[in-house]
Amino acid sequence: MFENEAAIISLPFVQPTLRVVPMPYDANHNGDIFGGWIMSHVDVAGGVEAYRRAQGRVTTVAVNSFVFKQAVRIGDVVSFYASIIET
């Protein structure tokens, strides 16, 4: 979903694990934030929850897929939510 398409977004009733504002150096020449920037912050948010559970060092073993549903722009507040589903 990009540009003029309307999006209905429902957010969880919990605090985000991580909240970040992307800056100009995180974007391409069109002002869209790099997918790798988003992926790295998803990894950090997941790592925060994993660290809380493990109470020690953790690492990402694999990521199966990412689906980007709309563009993130410079100055957007991006919230990352993480929860442990299974151990």
C-alpha positions in Angstrom: 0.0 0.0 0.0 1.7 3.2 -1.1 1.2 6.8 -2.0 -2.5 7.7 -2.0 -3.9 4.4 -0.7 -5.7 4.7 2.6 -4.6 2.4 5.4 -6.5 1.3 8.4 -4.0 0.6 11.1 -4.9 -0.8 14.5 -2.2 -0.7 17.1 -1.8 -3.0 20.1 -2.9 -1.8 23.5 0.6 -2.1 24.8 3.6 0.1 24.8 6.0 -0.3 21.8 9.2 -2.1 22.5 11.1 0.5 20.5 10.1 3.9 19.0 12.4 5.7 16.5 12.3 8.7 14.2 14.2 8.1 10.9 16.4 10.9 9.7 17.5 12.1 6.2 20.6 9.8 6.1 18.2 6.8 6.6 16.4 7.5 3.3 16.8 7.3 -0.4 16.6 10.3 -2.7 12.8 10.1 -2.7 12.6 10.4 1.0 11.6 6.8 1.6 13.4 5.0 4.4 15.6 2.1 3.5 14.1 -1.3 4.1 17.4 -2.4 5.7 17.0 0.4 8.3 13.5 -0.9 9.2 14.8 -4.5 9.3 17.6 -3.6 11.6 15.2 -1.9 14.1 12.9 -4.9 13.9 15.9 -7.0 14.9 16.7 -4.7 17.8 13.1 -4.7 19.1 13.0 -8.5 18.9 16.4 -8.7 20.7 15.0 -6.5 23.5 12.2 -9.0 24.2 14.5 -12.0 23.8 17.1 -10.5 26.2 14.4 -9.8 28.8 13.3 -13.5 28.6 16.8 -15.0 28.5 18.3 -12.5 31.0 21.5 -12.6 28.9 23.0 -12.5 25.5 20.8 -13.5 22.5 21.2 -13.5 18.7 19.0 -13.7 15.7 19.3 -17.0 13.9 17.0 -16.4 10.9 14.3 -14.2 9.4 11.8 -15.9 7.2 10.3 -12.9 5.5 9.5 -9.2 5.5 6.4 -7.7 3.9 6.5 -3.9 3.6 2.9 -2.6 3.5 3.5 1.2 3.2 6.4 3.6 2.8 8.1 5.1 5.9 9.1 8.7 5.4 11.7 11.0 7.0 10.3 12.3 10.3 7.7 9.6 10.8 7.5 8.1 14.3 8.0 4.4 13.8 6.9 2.1 16.6 8.1 -1.5 16.9 6.1 -4.0 18.9 7.6 -7.3 19.9 6.3 -10.3 21.9 7.4 -13.8 22.4 5.0 -16.3 21.0 6.9 -19.6 21.6 10.1 -20.8 23.1 
